[in-house]
Amino acid sequence: MAIPKTRPVKDLLLVMAGAEERLQLVLGQPGPDGFILLASRQWTVPGQSVRFLVPGLNAVLDEFGVDPTVLDRIACVRGPGSFTGLRLVLAAAEGLAAGLDVPLAGLDYLPLLASGPAQLADGPLHVLTYARRGLVYSQSFAARSMTEIAPLASLSLDEAAERIGEHGDTGLLLGTGLRKNPEFFADLATARPGHTLLDETWDNPTPEILLKAAEAATYFNDPIEPVYVRPSDAEDNLEQIARKRGLDPVEAKKRLEALREE
């Protein structure tokens, strides 16, 4: 029996995600019925993504005997999430896109997480990811349809609980916000037995979900606009940082505002 020929590795779609502690790379190859998952890699490397991102991509391409010139487009998770992780991944994506002259697309993180269990449930689906101590990023959807029922916001734990309650007595909760605040959400589930806490299996999008979202995205020859939602810790602590550096806090704030307007 003849062995089928391997399809040439070309015109690949690269998907990059580093909004939280896990760094993910996905390569998709065009097929007769859409993109096929060619390869994926992931590392749980909080604060160390810079060591793995480009070397990891090169290693994956090396396995196929090709170089980055086979990339045809690049999609990147644009937030919300870790400021450092987002900046690193977005910068790498934009650098690659500029060097290869390929288009970019940004992917919103919380809808990616929701799309995992969405087809397995009914009712409200509340995604809660870690923002910082006592704070979560929150966005809610109607399961199956993935219609947004509560917009993306940065909320305190009490605010998040209140908003969850506004959407009924039942629902699913998922995301790293649960993992970082286990006692709070365990108490919430006890007080509201109609709400179910999903485990860490759902804390990261699968390679298939990333590839599917990237395939459906709209691509442009422009930088990806990050989604930060809340001010960075440096912005919140601007006055103290300015004083430590011998700067006038009022002048430092003016400089920051000027930079935002550019």
Secondary structure as a PSIPRED ss2 file (coil, helix, strand):
# PSIPRED VFORMAT (PSIPRED V4.0)

   1 M C   1.000  0.000  0.000
   2 A C   1.000  0.000  0.000
   3 I C   1.000  0.000  0.000
   4 P C   1.000  0.000  0.000
   5 K C   1.000  0.000  0.000
   6 T C   1.000  0.000  0.000
   7 R C   1.000  0.000  0.000
   8 P C   1.000  0.000  0.000
   9 V C   1.000  0.000  0.000
  10 K C   1.000  0.000  0.000
  11 D C   1.000  0.000  0.000
  12 L E   0.000  0.000  1.000
  13 L E   0.000  0.000  1.000
  14 L E   0.000  0.000  1.000
  15 V E   0.000  0.000  1.000
  16 M E   0.000  0.000  1.000
  17 A E   0.000  0.000  1.000
  18 G C   1.000  0.000  0.000
  19 A C   1.000  0.000  0.000
  20 E C   1.000  0.000  0.000
  21 E C   1.000  0.000  0.000
  22 R E   0.000  0.000  1.000
  23 L E   0.000  0.000  1.000
  24 Q E   0.000  0.000  1.000
  25 L E   0.000  0.000  1.000
  26 V E   0.000  0.000  1.000
  27 L E   0.000  0.000  1.000
  28 G E   0.000  0.000  1.000
  29 Q E   0.000  0.000  1.000
  30 P E   0.000  0.000  1.000
  31 G E   0.000  0.000  1.000
  32 P C   1.000  0.000  0.000
  33 D C   1.000  0.000  0.000
  34 G E   0.000  0.000  1.000
  35 F E   0.000  0.000  1.000
  36 I E   0.000  0.000  1.000
  37 L E   0.000  0.000  1.000
  38 L E   0.000  0.000  1.000
  39 A E   0.000  0.000  1.000
  40 S E   0.000  0.000  1.000
  41 R E   0.000  0.000  1.000
  42 Q E   0.000  0.000  1.000
  43 W E   0.000  0.000  1.000
  44 T E   0.000  0.000  1.000
  45 V C   1.000  0.000  0.000
  46 P C   1.000  0.000  0.000
  47 G C   1.000  0.000  0.000
  48 Q C   1.000  0.000  0.000
  49 S H   0.000  1.000  0.000
  50 V H   0.000  1.000  0.000
  51 R H   0.000  1.000  0.000
  52 F H   0.000  1.000  0.000
  53 L H   0.000  1.000  0.000
  54 V H   0.000  1.000  0.000
  55 P H   0.000  1.000  0.000
  56 G H   0.000  1.000  0.000
  57 L H   0.000  1.000  0.000
  58 N H   0.000  1.000  0.000
  59 A H   0.000  1.000  0.000
  60 V H   0.000  1.000  0.000
  61 L H   0.000  1.000  0.000
  62 D H   0.000  1.000  0.000
  63 E H   0.000  1.000  0.000
  64 F C   1.000  0.000  0.000
  65 G C   1.000  0.000  0.000
  66 V C   1.000  0.000  0.000
  67 D C   1.000  0.000  0.000
  68 P H   0.000  1.000  0.000
  69 T H   0.000  1.000  0.000
  70 V H   0.000  1.000  0.000
  71 L E   0.000  0.000  1.000
  72 D E   0.000  0.000  1.000
  73 R E   0.000  0.000  1.000
  74 I E   0.000  0.000  1.000
  75 A E   0.000  0.000  1.000
  76 C E   0.000  0.000  1.000
  77 V E   0.000  0.000  1.000
  78 R E   0.000  0.000  1.000
  79 G E   0.000  0.000  1.000
  80 P C   1.000  0.000  0.000
  81 G C   1.000  0.000  0.000
  82 S C   1.000  0.000  0.000
  83 F H   0.000  1.000  0.000
  84 T H   0.000  1.000  0.000
  85 G H   0.000  1.000  0.000
  86 L H   0.000  1.000  0.000
  87 R H   0.000  1.000  0.000
  88 L H   0.000  1.000  0.000
  89 V H   0.000  1.000  0.000
  90 L H   0.000  1.000  0.000
  91 A H   0.000  1.000  0.000
  92 A H   0.000  1.000  0.000
  93 A H   0.000  1.000  0.000
  94 E H   0.000  1.000  0.000
  95 G H   0.000  1.000  0.000
  96 L H   0.000  1.000  0.000
  97 A H   0.000  1.000  0.000
  98 A H   0.000  1.000  0.000
  99 G H   0.000  1.000  0.000
 100 L H   0.000  1.000  0.000
 101 D C   1.000  0.000  0.000
 102 V C   1.000  0.000  0.000
 103 P C   1.000  0.000  0.000
 104 L E   0.000  0.000  1.000
 105 A E   0.000  0.000  1.000
 106 G E   0.000  0.000  1.000
 107 L E   0.000  0.000  1.000
 108 D E   0.000  0.000  1.000
 109 Y H   0.000  1.000  0.000
 110 L H   0.000  1.000  0.000
 111 P H   0.000  1.000  0.000
 112 L H   0.000  1.000  0.000
 113 L H   0.000  1.000  0.000
 114 A H   0.000  1.000  0.000
 115 S H   0.000  1.000  0.000
 116 G C   1.000  0.000  0.000
 117 P C   1.000  0.000  0.000
 118 A H   0.000  1.000  0.000
 119 Q H   0.000  1.000  0.000
 120 L H   0.000  1.000  0.000
 121 A C   1.000  0.000  0.000
 122 D C   1.000  0.000  0.000
 123 G C   1.000  0.000  0.000
 124 P E   0.000  0.000  1.000
 125 L E   0.000  0.000  1.000
 126 H E   0.000  0.000  1.000
 127 V E   0.000  0.000  1.000
 128 L E   0.000  0.000  1.000
 129 T E   0.000  0.000  1.000
 130 Y E   0.000  0.000  1.000
 131 A E   0.000  0.000  1.000
 132 R E   0.000  0.000  1.000
 133 R C   1.000  0.000  0.000
 134 G C   1.000  0.000  0.000
 135 L E   0.000  0.000  1.000
 136 V E   0.000  0.000  1.000
 137 Y E   0.000  0.000  1.000
 138 S E   0.000  0.000  1.000
 139 Q E   0.000  0.000  1.000
 140 S E   0.000  0.000  1.000
 141 F E   0.000  0.000  1.000
 142 A E   0.000  0.000  1.000
 143 A C   1.000  0.000  0.000
 144 R C   1.000  0.000  0.000
 145 S C   1.000  0.000  0.000
 146 M C   1.000  0.000  0.000
 147 T E   0.000  0.000  1.000
 148 E E   0.000  0.000  1.000
 149 I E   0.000  0.000  1.000
 150 A E   0.000  0.000  1.000
 151 P E   0.000  0.000  1.000
 152 L E   0.000  0.000  1.000
 153 A E   0.000  0.000  1.000
 154 S E   0.000  0.000  1.000
 155 L E   0.000  0.000  1.000
 156 S E   0.000  0.000  1.000
 157 L H   0.000  1.000  0.000
 158 D H   0.000  1.000  0.000
 159 E H   0.000  1.000  0.000
 160 A H   0.000  1.000  0.000
 161 A H   0.000  1.000  0.000
 162 E H   0.000  1.000  0.000
 163 R H   0.000  1.000  0.000
 164 I H   0.000  1.000  0.000
 165 G H   0.000  1.000  0.000
 166 E C   1.000  0.000  0.000
 167 H C   1.000  0.000  0.000
 168 G C   1.000  0.000  0.000
 169 D C   1.000  0.000  0.000
 170 T C   1.000  0.000  0.000
 171 G E   0.000  0.000  1.000
 172 L E   0.000  0.000  1.000
 173 L E   0.000  0.000  1.000
 174 L E   0.000  0.000  1.000
 175 G C   1.000  0.000  0.000
 176 T H   0.000  1.000  0.000
 177 G H   0.000  1.000  0.000
 178 L H   0.000  1.000  0.000
 179 R H   0.000  1.000  0.000
 180 K H   0.000  1.000  0.000
 181 N C   1.000  0.000  0.000
 182 P H   0.000  1.000  0.000
 183 E H   0.000  1.000  0.000
 184 F H   0.000  1.000  0.000
 185 F H   0.000  1.000  0.000
 186 A H   0.000  1.000  0.000
 187 D H   0.000  1.000  0.000
 188 L H   0.000  1.000  0.000
 189 A H   0.000  1.000  0.000
 190 T H   0.000  1.000  0.000
 191 A H   0.000  1.000  0.000
 192 R C   1.000  0.000  0.000
 193 P C   1.000  0.000  0.000
 194 G C   1.000  0.000  0.000
 195 H E   0.000  0.000  1.000
 196 T E   0.000  0.000  1.000
 197 L E   0.000  0.000  1.000
 198 L C   1.000  0.000  0.000
 199 D C   1.000  0.000  0.000
 200 E H   0.000  1.000  0.000
 201 T H   0.000  1.000  0.000
 202 W H   0.000  1.000  0.000
 203 D C   1.000  0.000  0.000
 204 N C   1.000  0.000  0.000
 205 P C   1.000  0.000  0.000
 206 T C   1.000  0.000  0.000
 207 P H   0.000  1.000  0.000
 208 E H   0.000  1.000  0.000
 209 I H   0.000  1.000  0.000
 210 L H   0.000  1.000  0.000
 211 L H   0.000  1.000  0.000
 212 K H   0.000  1.000  0.000
 213 A H   0.000  1.000  0.000
 214 A H   0.000  1.000  0.000
 215 E H   0.000  1.000  0.000
 216 A H   0.000  1.000  0.000
 217 A C   1.000  0.000  0.000
 218 T C   1.000  0.000  0.000
 219 Y C   1.000  0.000  0.000
 220 F E   0.000  0.000  1.000
 221 N C   1.000  0.000  0.000
 222 D C   1.000  0.000  0.000
 223 P C   1.000  0.000  0.000
 224 I C   1.000  0.000  0.000
 225 E C   1.000  0.000  0.000
 226 P C   1.000  0.000  0.000
 227 V C   1.000  0.000  0.000
 228 Y C   1.000  0.000  0.000
 229 V C   1.000  0.000  0.000
 230 R C   1.000  0.000  0.000
 231 P C   1.000  0.000  0.000
 232 S C   1.000  0.000  0.000
 233 D H   0.000  1.000  0.000
 234 A H   0.000  1.000  0.000
 235 E H   0.000  1.000  0.000
 236 D H   0.000  1.000  0.000
 237 N C   1.000  0.000  0.000
 238 L H   0.000  1.000  0.000
 239 E H   0.000  1.000  0.000
 240 Q H   0.000  1.000  0.000
 241 I H   0.000  1.000  0.000
 242 A H   0.000  1.000  0.000
 243 R H   0.000  1.000  0.000
 244 K H   0.000  1.000  0.000
 245 R C   1.000  0.000  0.000
 246 G C   1.000  0.000  0.000
 247 L C   1.000  0.000  0.000
 248 D C   1.000  0.000  0.000
 249 P H   0.000  1.000  0.000
 250 V H   0.000  1.000  0.000
 251 E H   0.000  1.000  0.000
 252 A H   0.000  1.000  0.000
 253 K H   0.000  1.000  0.000
 254 K H   0.000  1.000  0.000
 255 R H   0.000  1.000  0.000
 256 L H   0.000  1.000  0.000
 257 E H   0.000  1.000  0.000
 258 A H   0.000  1.000  0.000
 259 L H   0.000  1.000  0.000
 260 R H   0.000  1.000  0.000
 261 E H   0.000  1.000  0.000
 262 E C   1.000  0.000  0.000
